[in-house]
């Protein structure tokens, strides 16, 4: 789910992440010089990263149809 949140809620988060084409799934460790959670990748971010990477690498059979392979 994507939604706007207040800075206060972000500052108090256990973990946060961002996604993008180049960034893939990246943990947010700090915002406005304030550490998010313990400043390390949290368990939810870790799980999302693992799921994302196995999917885009074609390692998850149920999602292989999502991929389009380009060859030279």
C-alpha positions as CSV (number, residue, x, y, z in Angstrom):
1,X,0.0,0.0,0.0
2,X,1.3,3.5,-0.9
3,X,0.2,6.4,1.3
4,X,1.4,9.7,2.6
5,X,2.7,9.7,6.2
6,X,3.8,12.4,8.6
7,X,7.4,13.0,9.4
8,X,6.6,12.0,13.0
9,X,5.3,8.7,12.0
10,X,8.3,8.1,9.8
11,X,10.7,9.0,12.6
12,X,9.0,6.5,14.8
13,X,8.9,3.7,12.3
14,X,10.6,0.3,13.0
15,X,11.8,0.2,9.4
16,X,11.2,1.9,6.1
17,X,12.1,1.2,2.5
18,X,11.9,2.7,-1.0
19,X,11.5,1.0,-4.3
20,X,12.3,2.0,-7.9
21,X,13.6,0.7,-11.1
22,X,17.3,1.3,-10.3
23,X,16.9,1.2,-6.5
24,X,15.0,-2.1,-6.6
25,X,14.2,-2.4,-2.8
26,X,16.4,-0.3,-0.6
27,X,16.1,0.1,3.2
28,X,15.9,3.7,4.5
29,X,18.3,3.9,7.4
30,X,18.0,7.6,8.2
31,X,15.8,10.6,7.6
32,X,16.6,14.2,8.5
33,X,19.6,12.9,10.5
34,X,17.3,10.6,12.5
35,X,17.9,6.9,12.5
36,X,15.0,4.7,11.5
37,X,14.6,1.8,13.8
38,X,18.0,0.4,14.6
39,X,19.5,1.9,11.5
40,X,19.7,-1.5,9.8
41,X,17.6,-3.4,7.3
42,X,14.6,-4.8,9.1
43,X,13.0,-8.2,8.7
44,X,10.1,-6.9,6.5
45,X,12.5,-5.1,4.2
46,X,14.7,-8.3,4.0
47,X,11.8,-10.4,3.1
48,X,10.6,-8.0,0.4
49,X,14.1,-7.8,-1.0
50,X,14.4,-11.6,-1.2
51,X,11.0,-12.0,-2.8
52,X,11.8,-9.2,-5.3
53,X,15.2,-10.6,-6.3
54,X,14.1,-14.2,-6.7
55,X,11.2,-13.0,-8.9
56,X,13.2,-10.8,-11.2
57,X,15.9,-13.4,-11.6
58,X,13.3,-15.9,-12.8
59,X,13.7,-18.2,-9.7
60,X,10.0,-18.2,-8.8
61,X,8.2,-20.5,-11.2
62,X,4.8,-18.9,-10.6
63,X,6.0,-15.5,-11.7
64,X,8.2,-16.4,-14.7
65,X,5.4,-15.3,-17.0
66,X,5.9,-11.7,-15.7
67,X,9.4,-11.7,-17.3
68,X,10.4,-10.7,-20.8
69,X,13.9,-11.8,-21.7
70,X,15.8,-9.7,-24.2
71,X,18.7,-11.1,-26.2
72,X,21.2,-9.5,-28.5
